């Protein structure tokens, strides 16, 4: 599916000429997946996000022990194996020389400070414990899991960076404990978050449980 872009009325003819389309029902301009995002840089709000994950992207689900109450609680993470990262074309850091670079490895997104509204609305319907929370570790807010029992924030450093964490599997058995669900989003995921790579990426995709969104 496509990427939403912010096109002012004065730019509509230029955006259309470059290959953007107008969605009348949702009243938004969008870029089809087969078009290059770089052709639409001026209408992509990269002040908010530097990653675009193409649909279908995923919500991953697992469990961990709450650090505060010691009860098992569900934790989730957005994930993708087809995404783009905004970066400089040259190492010199020229602000004008930026482009969207394709990344074709599987990643869980960690400590997101921005997620587009459509995706947040979908996640909130199924996983209300995934919400903005203040982290003393980073001294700021990000979209984080909270314990289903005591509402304590379950930090992403432990989930994503500690070996054996919910989204940092170190064995076949730990890969099999993860559940992946395609998010039924109409548009691509726009996100500001960390990424990670694992030597078990193929095993995560092949061995994780698969559940349909409507069956959650």
C-alpha positions in Angstrom: 0.0 0.0 0.0 1.1 3.6 -0.4 2.7 6.3 1.7 0.7 9.4 2.8 2.3 12.7 1.9 1.4 16.3 2.8 0.8 18.2 -0.4 -0.4 21.8 -0.2 -3.0 22.9 -2.7 -0.4 25.0 -4.7 1.7 21.9 -5.2 -1.0 19.5 -6.3 -0.2 19.6 -10.0 3.5 19.1 -9.4 2.8 16.1 -7.1 0.4 14.6 -9.6 3.0 15.0 -12.4 5.5 13.1 -10.3 3.2 10.2 -9.8 1.3 10.9 -6.6 -2.4 10.1 -6.3 -5.3 11.7 -4.5 -7.5 9.5 -2.3 -10.8 11.3 -2.3 -12.5 9.3 0.5 -9.6 9.9 3.0 -8.8 13.3 1.5 -5.1 12.6 1.3 -2.3 12.4 -1.3 -0.2 9.3 -1.4 2.8 7.7 -3.1 2.3 4.3 -4.6 4.9 1.7 -3.5 6.4 1.4 -7.0 7.4 5.1 -6.9 10.7 6.4 -5.5 10.2 8.2 -2.2 13.1 10.5 -3.1 10.9 12.1 -5.8 8.6 13.3 -3.1 11.0 14.5 -0.4 9.5 18.0 -0.1 6.1 16.5 0.9 7.4 13.9 3.4 7.6 15.3 6.9 11.1 13.9 7.8 11.2 16.2 10.9 8.9 13.6 12.6 10.3 10.3 11.2 13.3 8.9 9.4 12.0 5.4 8.7 9.2 4.2 6.3 8.2 0.6 6.6 6.2 -0.6 3.6 3.0 -2.6 4.1 2.7 -5.3 5.1 4.5 -4.6 8.3 4.1 -6.5 11.6 3.3 -6.3 15.3 5.4 -8.9 17.2 4.1 -10.2 20.5 5.9 -12.0 23.3 5.9 -12.1 27.1 8.3 -11.0 29.8 8.4 -10.8 33.6 7.5 -7.4 34.9 10.5 -5.8 36.7 8.2 -4.4 39.4 5.5 -6.9 40.2 7.3 -10.0 38.8 4.1 -11.1 37.0 4.2 -12.2 33.3 2.9 -9.5 31.0 2.5 -9.3 27.2 4.9 -7.0 25.3 4.7 -6.0 21.6 6.9 -4.3 19.0 6.4 -3.1 15.5 8.6 -5.0 13.0 9.4 -5.0 9.3 11.5 -6.7 6.7 11.0 -4.0 4.0 11.8 -0.5 5.1 13.6 2.7 4.1 15.9 4.8 6.2 16.5 8.5 5.6 20.2 9.3 5.5 22.8 11.6 3.9 24.1 10.8 0.4 27.6 12.0 1.4 29.5 11.5 4.6 30.1 15.3 4.8 26.6 15.7 6.2 25.2 18.2 3.6 21.7 18.8 4.7 20.4 19.0 1.1 22.0 15.7 0.1 19.5 13.2 1.7 17.7 10.2 0.3 15.6 7.2 1.4 17.7 4.0 1.4 16.1 0.6 1.1 16.8 -1.9 3.9 15.8 -5.6 3.2 16.6 -7.2 6.6 14.1 -8.0 9.4 14.1 -5.7 12.3 12.1 -5.0 15.5 11.7 -1.2 16.0 12.7 -0.1 19.5 12.0 3.0 21.6 9.8 4.8 19.0 9.3 8.5 19.7 6.9 8.9 16.7 4.5 6.5 15.0 1.9 7.7 12.4 -1.6 8.1 13.8 -3.3 5.3 11.7 -0.9 2.7 13.1 -1.2 3.9 16.7 -5.0 3.8 16.4 -4.9 0.2 15.2 -2.4 -0.9 17.9 -4.4 0.8 20.7 -7.5 -1.2 19.8 -5.7 -4.5 20.4 -2.9 -3.6 22.8 -3.9 -0.6 25.1 -0.9 -1.2 27.3 1.3 0.0 24.4 1.3 3.8 25.0 3.4 6.8 25.5 5.4 6.6 28.7 8.3 8.5 30.4 11.5 6.5 30.7 14.1 7.5 33.3 16.7 5.6 31.3 16.5 8.0 28.3 15.0 10.9 30.3 12.2 11.2 27.7 8.9 9.7 26.4 8.5 7.0 23.8 5.9 4.4 22.8 6.4 1.6 25.3 4.8 -1.5 26.8 3.3 -1.2 30.3 2.7 -4.1 32.6 -0.9 -5.4 32.3 -1.0 -5.9 36.1 0.7 -2.9 37.6 1.1 -0.5 34.7 4.8 -0.1 35.1 6.8 0.8 31.9 8.6 -2.2 30.5 11.7 -0.7 29.0 12.8 -1.4 25.5 16.5 -1.8 26.4 15.7 -5.0 28.2 13.2 -6.1 25.5 15.5 -5.4 22.5 19.1 -5.3 23.7 19.5 -7.8 26.4 20.4 -11.3 25.1 17.3 -13.4 25.4 15.0 -10.4 25.8 11.5 -10.6 24.3 12.7 -9.3 21.0 16.3 -10.3 21.2 16.1 -14.1 20.8 19.3 -16.2 21.1 17.9 -19.7 20.3 15.4 -21.5 18.1 13.1 -21.9 21.1 13.1 -18.2 21.8 12.3 -17.5 18.1 9.3 -19.9 18.4 7.9 -17.9 21.4 7.4 -14.8 19.2 4.1 -14.2 17.5 3.9 -12.1 14.3 0.8 -10.4 13.0 0.4 -8.4 9.9 -1.0 -4.9 10.7 -4.1 -4.2 8.5 -2.9 -0.7 7.7 -3.9 1.0 4.4 -0.8 3.1 4.4 2.9 2.6 5.1 4.3 2.9 8.6 6.1 6.2 9.3 8.2 5.8 12.5 11.1 7.4 14.4 12.8 4.5 16.2 15.9 2.3 16.7 16.5 -0.7 14.5 18.4 -3.9 15.2 19.8 -6.9 13.3 20.1 -10.5 14.5 21.9 -13.5 13.2 18.5 -15.3 13.8 16.5 -13.0 11.6 15.6 -15.8 9.1 14.6 -18.1 12.0 12.4 -15.4 13.5 10.4 -15.1 10.3 10.3 -18.8 9.6 9.6 -20.1 13.1 7.5 -17.4 14.8 3.9 -18.1 15.3 1.5 -16.4 12.8 -1.8 -15.0 13.9 -4.3 -13.0 11.9 -5.1 -9.6 13.2 -8.9 -10.3 13.5 -8.1 -13.4 15.6 -6.4 -11.5 18.4 
